[in-house]
Amino acid sequence: MKLLIWKIKMLLMKIRNPKAGYYERMCLVAGYKRSDIDYWLAEEKKIGVYASDAEMREDLCESEVSCWE
């Protein structure tokens, strides 16, 4: 049942945020806000890490998700 609920939430996030990557949607489902992800992105840019915003967002969210396990 938990898996079904998770899949439904992920589907809703895919509809609401079509440009978001898989890991970004996972963070959004887990309770993070887009403003949190934007803050992480701004912090990375402050220390000099530059990549495309979409790629960087996905990398940041992937590293956050990997810490959950």
Secondary structure, DSSP 8 states (H G I E B T S, - for coil): -HHHHHHHHHHHHHHH-TT--HHHHHHHHHT--HHHHHHHHHHHHHTT----HHHHHHHHHHHHHHHH-
